[in-house]
Amino acid sequence: MNLEYFIAKKVAEANKKSFSRRIIRIAIAAIAVCLAVMIGATAMISGFKKEISDKIFGFNGHIQITALGQNSSSVALETVPIDKDQDFYPQIADIEQLNYPAKREIFGFQLLGEYEATTKGGIKHIQVYALKPGIIKTKQAIEGIVLKGVGKDYDWEFINQFLQSGELLNLHADKEERGIMISQQTADRLDVEVGKSFTVYFIQGQTQIPRKLKVKGIYKTGLGDFDKGFALVDIRFLQQLNKWTPNQVGGFEIFLDDLDDLDVMTEYVYLEELPSNLAGENIKKILPSLFGWLDFQDINEVVILSMMIAVCVINMITALLILILERTNMIGILKAIGAKDWTIRKVFLYHAAYIIGLGLLWGNIIGIGFCLLEDYFHFIKLSEENYYLSYAPIDLQMGTILALNIGTLLLTVTFLIIPTYLITKISPVKAIRFN
């Protein structure tokens, strides 16, 4: 039998009627609250980043292929025509997992040598597109807009889930679709609804070219910049307007199975699949400020976790010191019968681990319960204009929860080794006499 564990168990049972009972309860409550906050914070931040990323990638794709030399610093520029007939289109969508050389890392430091890694997924879909800026004019307002032309290969899954009214564009008819899909934000500013028509003016050199389009559908993604600045039309409409041939498009959008493969797939597509006159770039490079803002959330996560761990450690140190002082007589007796200092210190570390375990149990119940309620009821509301979401999203990952539990337990117990050093300073004679 483990002697230290046996004594710690008896001490824990005796503490139910001791002075330190209230201190122990406070320590358990503190750990429970801290873990619950950490679970909630990580789930919300992960959910927030995932939802925003999915929306951005759903609207623009993961990788964009355009003419070489075209400025991709802004997705709102008019595209330069390229040939639709390419060796990679549409066969590139058949690519599944790829093997690639990768470097091993430990705590962010790269080690010497490489190993063969495999991507988590492959290429999910590829579709053509074109962009054309214009000006919408109605009786009530004038609005600048960028028309995004899409073709028969367009994946409507993303837009369909945000459709507010109307219907999707009919791109499979023999004749080009003269309809347009606009965002709810644009519809409100222009005071138009499904079925209404308005005129869009395009600038060709020094000439204004007016075209009338009918509102076929209204969507709301929550992405303010995209909802405000973009609308969807038939790519054949833009081809006719730009006097392109049916085989000329503005570019290609590639969608991946897994976001973690973004950098590897971008490099592969650019180096292995594209001809010399085309360039491929992922959306993170095209919109660095937006993704930089998302990456900044990682700093917030680190700050929250650090603060919560610090609270756990401070509370447990306080509780452990009180337990040691309360058990001074027991420590003296154990020393008198020959127990070593480290043996006695382990008794209190076992006791502390038991207290931390109770706190973690309640913390998991509170934290996971809160996340499940938020995921179902969405009672935490956000300003969609500022955060692109109307509620706080939740992304519960069991691996993260397990890591938080193990990390909290190990870090707290490790720091508690320091205050147990007080035991070595207790004299058996004085401790027993004090009793």
For each residue, the residues with C-beta under 8 A, 3 or more apart:
1: 5 6
2: 5 6
3: 6 7 343
4: 7 8 343 346 347 350
5: 1 2 8 9 350
6: 1 2 3 9 10
7: 3 4 10 11 334 347
8: 4 5 11 12 346 347 348 350 351 354
9: 5 6 12 13 350 354
10: 6 7 13 14
11: 7 8 14 15 323 327 330 347 351
12: 8 9 15 16 351 354
13: 9 10 16
14: 10 11 17 18
15: 11 12 18 20 21 24 323
16: 12 13 21
17: 14 21
18: 14 15 21 326
19: 22 326
20: 15 23 24 319 322 323 326
21: 15 16 17 18 24 25
22: 19 25 26
23: 20 26 27 318 319 322 323
24: 15 20 21 27 28 319 323 355
25: 21 22 28 29
26: 22 23 29 30 315 319
27: 23 24 30 31 315 316 318 319 355 359
28: 24 25 31 32 355 358 359 362
29: 25 26 32 33 359 362
30: 26 27 33 34 311 312 315 359
31: 27 28 34 35 312 315 316 355 356 358 359 360 362 363 408 412
32: 28 29 35 36 359 360 361 362 363 366
33: 29 30 36 37 363 366
34: 30 31 37 38 308 309 311 312 359 363 408
35: 31 32 38 39 308 312 359 360 363 364 366 367 404 405 408
36: 32 33 39 40 363 366 367 370
37: 33 34 40 41 304 308 367
38: 34 35 41 42 304 305 308 367 404 408
39: 35 36 42 43 363 364 367 368 370 371 401 404
40: 36 37 43 44 367 370 371
41: 37 38 44 45 301 304 305
42: 38 39 45 46 301 305 397 400 404
43: 39 40 46 47 371 394 395 396 397 400
44: 40 41 47 48 374 392 393 394
45: 41 42 48 49 297 298 300 301
46: 42 43 49 50 395 397 400
47: 43 44 50 51 392 393 394 395
48: 44 45 51 52 297 387 389 392 393
49: 45 46 52 53 294 297
50: 46 47 53 54 393 395
51: 47 48 54 55 388 389 393
52: 48 49 55 56 223 294 388 389
53: 49 50 56 57 259 294
54: 50 51 57 58
55: 51 52 58 59 221 222 223 388
56: 52 53 59 60 223 226 283 287 290
57: 53 54 60 61 62 255 259 283
58: 54 55 158 221
59: 55 56 158 221 223 226 230
60: 56 57 64 75 253 283 286
61: 57 64 127 253 254 255 283
62: 57 254 255 256 259 262 265 266 282 283
63: 253 254 256 262 265 266 269 280 281 282 283
64: 60 61 72 75 251 252 253 254 280 281 282 283 286
65: 251 252 253 254 269 274 278 279 280
66: 70 72 79 80 82 250 251 278 279 281
67: 70 79 80 81 82 251 277 278 279
68: 276 277 278 279
69: 279
70: 66 67 77 79 80 279
71: 74 77
72: 64 66 75 77 279 281 285 286
73: 286
74: 71 77 286
75: 60 64 72 131 286 287
76: 131 133 146 229 230
77: 70 71 72 74 131
78: 131 132 133
79: 66 67 70 129 130 131 132 250 251
80: 66 67 70 250
81: 67 130 242 244 248 249 250
82: 66 67 248 249 250 251 277 278
83: 86 247 248
84: 89 128 246 247 248 249
85: 89 247
86: 83 89 252 275 278
87: 91 273 275
88: 91 92 126 269 273 274
89: 84 85 86 92 126 128 252
90: 93 126 153
91: 87 88 94
92: 88 89 95 123 126 254 269 273
93: 90 123 124 125 126
94: 91 123
95: 92 98 122 123
96: 121 122
97: 118 119 120 121 122
98: 95 118 119 122 261 264 265 268
99: 116 117 118
100: 116 117 118 119 264 268
101: 114 115 116 117
102: 114 115 116 117
103: 110 111 113 114
104: 110 111 113 114 115
105: 108 109 110 111
106: 109 111
107:
108: 105
109: 105 106
110: 103 104 105
111: 103 104 105 106
112:
113: 103 104
114: 101 102 103 104
115: 101 102 104
116: 99 100 101 102
117: 99 100 101 102
118: 97 98 99 100
119: 97 98 100 122 258 260 261 264 265
120: 97 257 258 260 261
121: 96 97 124 256 257 258 261
122: 95 96 97 98 119 256 257 261
123: 92 93 94 95 126 254 255 256 257 265
124: 93 121 255 256 257
125: 93 155 254 255
126: 88 89 90 92 93 123 153 252 253 254 255
127: 61 150 151 153 154 155 252 253 255
128: 84 89 150 151 153 235 249 250 251 252 253
129: 79 148 149 150 151 154 235 249 250 251 252 253
130: 79 81 148 149 235 238 239 242 249 250 251
131: 75 76 77 78 79 146 147 148 149 250
132: 78 79 146 147 149 202 238 241 242
133: 76 78 144 145 146 147 202 203
134: 144 145 146 147 200 201 202 203
135: 142 143 144 145 200 201 202
136: 142 143 144 145 186 190 198 199 200
137: 142 143 198 199 200 201
138: 141 142 190 191 192 198 199
139:
140: 190 191
141: 138 189 190 191
142: 135 136 137 138
143: 135 136 137 186 189 190
144: 133 134 135 136 229
145: 133 134 135 136 182 186 200 229 230 231
146: 76 131 132 133 134 229 230 231
147: 131 132 133 134 180 200 230 231 232 233 238
148: 129 130 131 230 231 232 233
149: 129 130 131 132 232 233 234 235 236 237 238 239 250
150: 127 128 129 154 169 171 232 233 234 235
151: 127 128 129 154 171 234 235 236 249
152: 171 172
153: 90 126 127 128
154: 127 129 150 151 171
155: 125 127 158 255
156: 159 160 168
157: 160 161
158: 58 59 155 161 162
159: 156 162 163 168 181 219 221 232
160: 156 157 163 168
161: 157 158
162: 158 159 219 220 221 222
163: 159 160 166 167 168 217 218 219
164: 184 218 219 220
165: 193 194 217 218
166: 163 181 194 195 215 216 217 218
167: 163 216 217
168: 156 159 160 163 181 216 217
169: 150 177 179 181 216 217 232 233 234
170: 173 177 179
171: 150 151 152 154 177 234 235
172: 152
173: 170 176 177
174:
175:
176: 173 234 236 237 240
177: 169 170 171 173 216 233 234 236 237
178: 212 213 214 234 237
179: 169 170 213 214 215 216 217 233 234
180: 147 200 213 214 215 216 231 232 233
181: 159 166 168 169 215 216 217 218 219 231 232 233
182: 145 186 187 190 192 215 218 219 231
183: 186 187 218 219 220 221 226 227 228 230 231
184: 164 187 188 218 219 220 227
185: 188 189 220 224 227 228
186: 136 143 145 182 183 189 190 227 228 231
187: 182 183 184 190 191 192 193 215 218
188: 184 185 191
189: 141 143 185 186
190: 136 138 140 141 143 182 186 187 198
191: 138 140 141 187 188
192: 138 182 187 196 198 215
193: 165 187 196 215 218
194: 165 166 215 216 217 218
195: 166 214 215
196: 192 193 214 215
197: 212 213 214 215
198: 136 137 138 190 192 212 213 215
199: 136 137 138 210 211 212 213
200: 134 135 136 137 145 147 180 210 211 212 213
201: 134 135 137 208 209 210 211
202: 132 133 134 135 208 209 210 211 241
203: 133 134 207 208 209
204: 207 208 209
205:
206:
207: 203 204
208: 201 202 203 204
209: 201 202 203 204 241
210: 199 200 201 202
211: 199 200 201 202 237 241
212: 178 197 198 199 200
213: 178 179 180 197 198 199 200 233
214: 178 179 180 195 196 197
215: 166 179 180 181 182 187 192 193 194 195 196 197 198 218
216: 166 167 168 169 177 179 180 181 194
217: 163 165 166 167 168 169 179 181 194
218: 163 164 165 166 181 182 183 184 187 193 194 215
219: 159 162 163 164 181 182 183 184 227
220: 162 164 183 184 185 227
221: 55 58 59 159 162 183 226 227
222: 55 162 227 384 388 389 390
223: 52 55 56 59 226 227 388
224: 185 227 228 384 385 388
225: 228 229
226: 56 59 183 221 223 229 230
227: 183 184 185 186 219 220 221 222 223 224 230
228: 183 185 186 224 225
229: 76 144 145 146 225 226
230: 59 76 145 146 147 148 183 226 227
231: 145 146 147 148 180 181 182 183 186
232: 147 148 149 150 159 169 180 181
233: 147 148 149 150 169 177 179 180 181 213 237 238
234: 149 150 151 169 171 176 177 178 179 237 238
235: 128 129 130 149 150 151 171 238 239 249
236: 149 151 176 177 239 240 246
237: 149 176 177 178 211 233 234 240 241
238: 130 132 147 149 233 234 235 241 242 244 250
239: 130 149 235 236 242 244 245 246 248 249
240: 176 236 237 243 244
241: 132 202 209 211 237 238
242: 81 130 132 238 239 248
243: 240
244: 81 238 239 240 248 249
245: 239 248
246: 84 236 239
247: 83 84 85
248: 81 82 83 84 239 242 244 245
249: 81 82 84 128 129 130 151 235 239 244 252
250: 66 79 80 81 82 128 129 130 131 149 238
251: 64 65 66 67 79 82 128 129 130
252: 64 65 86 89 126 127 128 129 249
253: 60 61 63 64 65 126 127 128 129
254: 61 62 63 64 65 92 123 125 126 265 269 280
255: 57 61 62 123 124 125 126 127 155
256: 62 63 121 122 123 124 259 261 262 265
257: 120 121 122 123 124 261
258: 119 120 121 261
259: 53 57 62 256 262
260: 119 120
261: 98 119 120 121 122 256 257 258 264 265
262: 62 63 256 259 265 266 282 284
263: 266 267 282
264: 98 100 119 261 267 268
265: 62 63 98 119 123 254 256 261 262 268 269
266: 62 63 262 263 269 270 280 281 282
267: 263 264 270 271
268: 98 100 264 265 271 272 273
269: 63 65 88 92 254 265 266 272 273 274 280
270: 266 267 273 274 279 280 281
271: 267 268 274
272: 268 269
273: 87 88 92 268 269 270 280
274: 65 88 269 270 271 278 279 280
275: 86 87 278
276: 68
277: 67 68 82
278: 65 66 67 68 82 86 274 275
279: 65 66 67 68 69 70 72 270 274
280: 63 64 65 254 266 269 270 273 274
281: 63 64 66 72 266 270 285 286
282: 62 63 64 262 263 266 285 286
283: 56 57 60 61 62 63 64 286 287 291
284: 262 287 288 291
285: 72 281 282 288
286: 60 64 72 73 74 75 281 282 283
287: 56 75 283 284 290 291
288: 284 285 291 292
289: 292 293
290: 56 287 293 294
291: 283 284 287 288 294 295
292: 288 289 295 296
293: 289 290 296 297
294: 49 52 53 290 291 297
295: 291 292 298
296: 292 293 299 300
297: 45 48 49 293 294 300 301
298: 45 295 301 302
299: 296 302 303
300: 45 296 297 303 304
301: 41 42 45 297 298 304 305
302: 298 299 305 306
303: 299 300 306 307
304: 37 38 41 300 301 307 308
305: 38 41 42 301 302 308 309 404
306: 302 303 309 310
307: 303 304 310 311
308: 34 35 37 38 304 305 311 312
309: 34 305 306 312 313 407 408 411 412
310: 306 307 313 314
311: 30 34 307 308 314 315
312: 30 31 34 35 308 309 315 316 356 359 408 411 412
313: 309 310 316 317 411 412 415 416
314: 310 311 317 318
315: 26 27 30 31 311 312 318 319
316: 27 31 312 313 319 320 352 355 356 412 415 416
317: 313 314 320 321 415 416 418 419
318: 23 27 314 315 321 322
319: 20 23 24 26 27 315 316 322 323 352 355
320: 316 317 323 324 348 352 416 419 420
321: 317 318 324 325 419 422
322: 20 23 318 319 325 326
323: 11 15 20 23 24 319 320 326 327 348 351 352
324: 320 321 327 328 331 348 419 420 422 423
325: 321 322 328
326: 18 19 20 322 323
327: 11 323 324 330 331 348
328: 324 325 331 332 426 431 434
329: 332 333 431 432 434 435
330: 11 327 333 334
331: 324 327 328 334 335 344 423 426 431
332: 328 329 335 336 426 427 428 429 430 431 432 434 435
333: 329 330 336 337 428 431 432
334: 7 330 331 337 339 343 344 347
335: 331 332 338 339 341 344 426 428 431
336: 332 333 428 432
337: 333 334
338: 335
339: 334 335 343 344
340: 343 344
341: 335 344 345 423 424
342: 345 346
343: 3 4 334 339 340 346 347
344: 331 334 335 339 340 341 347 348 423
345: 341 342 348 349 417 420 421 423 424
346: 4 8 342 343 349 350
347: 4 7 8 11 334 343 344 350 351
348: 8 320 323 324 327 344 345 351 352 416 420 423
349: 345 346 352 353 413 416 417 420
350: 4 5 8 9 346 347 353 354
351: 8 11 12 323 347 348 354 355
352: 316 319 320 323 348 349 355 356 412 413 416
353: 349 350 356 357 409 413
354: 8 9 12 350 351 357 358
355: 24 27 28 31 316 319 351 352 358 359
356: 31 312 316 352 353 359 360 408 409 412 413
357: 353 354 360 361 409
358: 28 31 354 355 361 362
359: 27 28 29 30 31 32 34 35 312 355 356 362 363
360: 31 32 35 356 357 363 364 405 408 409
361: 32 357 358 364 365
362: 28 29 31 32 358 359 365 366
363: 31 32 33 34 35 36 39 359 360 366 367
364: 35 39 360 361 367 368 401 405
365: 361 362 368 369
366: 32 33 35 36 362 363 369 370
367: 35 36 37 38 39 40 363 364 370 371 401
368: 39 364 365 371 372 396 401
369: 365 366 372 373
370: 36 39 40 366 367 373 374
371: 39 40 43 367 368 374 375 394 396
372: 368 369 375 376 394 396
373: 369 370 376 377 379
374: 44 370 371 377 378 379 380 391 392 394
375: 371 372 378 393 394 396
376: 372 373
377: 373 374
378: 374 375 381 390 391 392
379: 373 374
380: 374 391 392
381: 378 390 391 392
382: 386 387 389 390 391 392
383: 386 387
384: 222 224 387 388 389 390
385: 224
386: 382 383
387: 48 382 383 384
388: 51 52 55 222 223 224 384
389: 48 51 52 222 382 384 392 393
390: 222 378 381 382 384
391: 374 378 380 381 382
392: 44 47 48 374 378 380 381 382 389
393: 44 47 48 50 51 375 389
394: 43 44 47 371 372 374 375
395: 43 46 47 50
396: 43 368 371 372 375 400 401
397: 42 43 46 400 401
398: 401 402
399: 402 403
400: 42 43 46 396 397 403 404
401: 39 364 367 368 396 397 398 404 405
402: 398 399 405 406
403: 399 400 406 407
404: 35 38 39 42 305 400 401 407 408
405: 35 360 364 401 402 408 409
406: 402 403 409 410
407: 309 403 404 410 411
408: 31 34 35 38 309 312 356 360 404 405 411 412
409: 353 356 357 360 405 406 412 413
410: 406 407 413 414
411: 309 312 313 407 408 414 415
412: 31 309 312 313 316 352 356 408 409 415 416
413: 349 352 353 356 409 410 416 417
414: 410 411 417
415: 313 316 317 411 412 418
416: 313 316 317 320 348 349 352 412 413 419 420
417: 345 349 413 414 420 421
418: 317 415 421
419: 317 320 321 324 416 422
420: 320 324 345 348 349 416 417 423
421: 345 417 418 424 425
422: 321 324 419 425 426
423: 324 331 341 344 345 348 420 426
424: 341 345 421
425: 421 422
426: 328 331 332 335 422 423 430 431
427: 332 430 431
428: 332 333 335 336 431 432
429: 332 432 433
430: 332 426 427 433 434
431: 328 329 331 332 333 335 426 427 428 434 435
432: 329 332 333 336 428 429 435
433: 429 430
434: 328 329 332 430 431
435: 329 332 431 432
